[in-house]
Amino acid sequence: MTKRNLALMAVASTSVFYGITYSVAKEIMPAYLTPFSLVWIRIACACVLFWITSWVMKSPKLEKKDFPYIIMLSFFGMVLNVMAFYKGLSLTTPINGAVIMVISPIMVLIFSLFLLKEKLHWKRALGIFIGLLGAYFLTTAGKQNSTNAANIPLGNMLVFVNAASYSLYLILAKKMVDKYHPLVFVKWLYTFGVIFMTPMVFHEVIEIQWDKIPLNIYWAIAYVVVFATYFNFLFNLYGLKHLKPTTVSAFIYVQPVVASLFALLLGTDELSWMKISCTLLIFLGVYLVTLRPNETKSKVTV
């Protein structure tokens, strides 16, 4: 099996891991953990796992000149991204959150236009408009109350901020991923993430009533740490090393399918015509964004 095929399988796995996370995390917060305390536990525990793995595999060191760039990536890929996601997910529904994340390939293209100087084809421009329109309707709708979803519009908007931050991270991280082994990169990414977050959220962590948390929630937390964070990030970095950022972001289409099926199976969310319509708009926009211009089709690789 080629490295490219392995990379495709790795990135596809991350979408499944994360698709399940939407419902699993909703079981944890806000009933047992606050969004930010769950974020800190997730990042801190995964950071320890990455350092242990790095020590066992004897990965090389990070050059001092790259530390400022890693710190910037940690802010977009760890702090803003993750905190906005979990806070937003605590306020909205699993299906809404997963659908909004599909906007990431569109945001990747928008950032690529400015940072990588990619050309904007008219079909892609139309796709950006349609996709953002679908995201807008989904984030501003949802006035109805939903179980375990206190403020759907605000939650949707925060998940959108997460998608934008993640997309910018994908563009900026490519340079470091090409230069270093994934473990070298990720252990420092998470280390600075813990340093950033601890002063802001640790007061919520020490207030956790661990004795009142049932066993199934401990298992849910373990899933978020091990699969949705540790394996998810390693697999995603491996994919980013061998694929283009736009290709990696395209696999996010799998998340709404997995998230919706899992949420419906657990009975934690429900479909509506508004969600279906907005989802179709977003998918149409993403489809147009990922189309290759005819004149460059033979030259572009993924």
N, C-alpha and C positions, 0 to 999 in steps of 0.2 A: 504494500500500500504506500502511495506517495505521501510526502509531507503535506502537500496541499490537501489531499483527501483526509488525512488525519486532522489537519487544521479545521476543515469544514465540519468534521464530526465533533471536534472539541467545542467549536462555537455553537453548534446545534444543541449540544448537551447543556451549555450555559443557559440557553433560552428555556429549556425544559426545567432546569433547576430554579430559575428565576420566576417562571410562570407559576410554579407551585408555591413559591414564596409569598405571592400576593395574598393567598388565603391563609397560609400558615402564620404569617406575621399578624394578620387580623385577629387570630385566636389569642395571640400574646398581648397585643396592645389594643386599647389602653387599660384593659381589665387587670393585667398583672404587671406590666412594665410600661413606662411612658415611652413614646417614640424615641426620644433622645437617649434614654438609658439603654434601650435595646440597641441603638446604633453604637454606643460606646462599648457595650459588651461584645457586640459583633466584631468591631474593628480591633479591640484590644486582644480578644482571644485569637482571632485570625492572625494578628501580628505575631503573637507567640508561636503559633504553628508555622508561620513562614520563616521565622528565625531558626527554629529547630530544624526544619527541612533544609535550610541554607547551610546550617552547621554540619548536618549529616552528609550533604552532597558536596561540601567544601566549595561553594560557589565563589567566584572572584570578587574583588572589592570594587566599590563605586569610586570613580575619580572625583576629587574634591571640587573641581570646576563645575561639575554637573549637579551639585547639591542645590543651588538656588533654583534650577529648572525643575528638579524633583519636588521641591517644596511647592512651587506653583502648581504642578500637576496634582500634588496631594490635595491642594485646596479644591480644585475643580473635580477631581476624580474620587475624593474621599469625603471632604467636609461638606461643601455645598451640595454635591450630588446626593450623597447618602442621607444627609439630614433632611433635605427637602423631600426625598422620596418617602422616608418613614413617617415624617410628620404629615405629609400629604395623604399617604395611605391610611393613616389613622383617622382621617376626616372624610375620606371618600370610600367608594366600594372597590372590591378587587377587579371587577371587569372594567370599570372606568379607568382605574390606574393602568391596567395592562394596555388598553386601547390607546391611551394618550402616549404611552411609551413608544408606540409605533411611529410617532412623529420624528423619532431620532434620525432615521436616514435623511429626512428632509432637512433637519437642522445640520447634519453633517455636510450636506451639499452647500447650504447657505454659508457655513464657516469656511468651506473649501474655496468658495468663490472669492473670499477676502484674503484668506491666509495662504492658499495654494495656487491662487490665480487661475482656477479652472474656468472654462468658458460656460456661459449660461445659454443652453439651447431653449427654444420657445416651448417645447414640450415639458422640459424641466421647470421652466418658469410657471407654466400652467399647473404643474403638479404641486409646486410650492404653495401656490394660491389655494388650490382645492384642499390640500392636506391641512394647511393652517386654518382654513375655514371650518373644516370638520372638527379640528381640535377646539376652535373657538366656541362652536355650538355646544360641544360636549362639556367644556369647562364652564360655560355660562348657563347651561341648562341644569337639570338635577336639583330643582328647587324642592322636590319632594323629600320627605324624611325617609331614611332607610336605617334598618337595624345596624348599629355599630358604625354609623356614618354621620357624624355630627354636623359637618359643614361641607357638603359635596362640592360646591363651586370653588371654595378656597382650597380644598384638598386636591381637586383637579388642577388648579393653577400651580400648586406646589409640585405636583408630579410633572407638570410641563417644565418647570424650572429645572427639575432633576434631569429630564430628557435633554434639555438644552446644554446643561453642564456636562453631562455624559458625552454628548456629541462633540463638544469642544475638547474634552479630554482625549477622545479617540484621535482627533486630528493632531493634537500637540504631543501625545504619547508615542506616536509612531517613531520619532527620531530616537528616543531612548530605548524602545523595544528592539529596534534594529541594531543598536549598539551593544546592549547588555543581555546577559542571560535573564529570563523572566524572574527568577528568584532574587537576583541582585536588585532588580528594579522594584519589585513588589514589596520586599521586606522594608525598604526605606520609604516607599509610598505610604505604607500602613503605619510605620513608626512616626512619621510626621503627622499623619492623620490623628493618631492618638494624642500627640503633643498639642495639636490644634484644639481638639475636642474636649480634653480633660478639664481645663478651666471653665468651660462653658456649661458642661452637662454633668460633671461628676457629683454635684450635689443631689441630682436626681438618682444616681446609681446607689449612693449610700442610704437612700430612703427606701430602697426596695425591701419588701417584706418576704424574704425567701421562704420562710416557714409556711406561708399561706399559698405558695405556688404548687399546684398539683403536678404529679409525675408527667402527665402527657404534655404539659407546657414546658417542662424541662427538656423533653424530647424535641419539642418544636423549636426551642432556642438552640439546641444542638444542631438541628437541621439548618437553621439560618447561618450558624457559624461555619459548619463543616462544608455543606454542599452549596448553599447560596452565597458563600463568601470565599472560603479557602479554595475549593475545587473550581468554583465559578471564575474566580479571578485568574488562576493559573491557566485554565483552559482558554479563557478569553485572550490572555496575553500571548499564548502559543498561536492562537488564530491570527492575532494582529501582527505577529512576526512574519507569517507566511501569506497573509492576505491583505488586500487594500482596506482602509478604514470604511469605505462605502460598502464593501462586501460583508465585513464583520457586522456593521450596523443593520444590514438587510435581514440578518437572522433574527432580529427582534420581532419580525412578523409572527414568529412562532409563539411568542409570549401570550398574546391575547387568546389564542386557541387553547393553550394549556391552562391559562388562568381561568378562562370562562368554563371549560369543562370541569376543572377541579372545584371551582366555586359553586357551580350548579350541582355537582355531585354532593358537596357538603351542605348545600342549601344556604350558603352565606351570601348569595347574590341572586339577582334575577335579570332576565333580559327585558328590554323594552324597545318599542319602535324607534325612539329617539337614539338609543345606544346603537341599534343596528344601522340606522341611517348615517349617523356620524362615523361609525366604523367603516362603512362602505366609502364615504367621502375620503377618509384618511387613507384607506388602502388604495383607492384610485389615485390619490395624490402621490403616494409612495411609489406606485407602479410607474407613473409618468416620470418621476424623479430618477428612478433607476434605469430608465431606458437609455441606451447609448445612441448618440446622434449618428445618423446614417453615414455621414461623411467620415466618421472616425471609428466605425464599428470594427474594421479590420485591424486597427492599430491598438485598441485598448485591451488590456488584460485585466483579469480580476484574480 
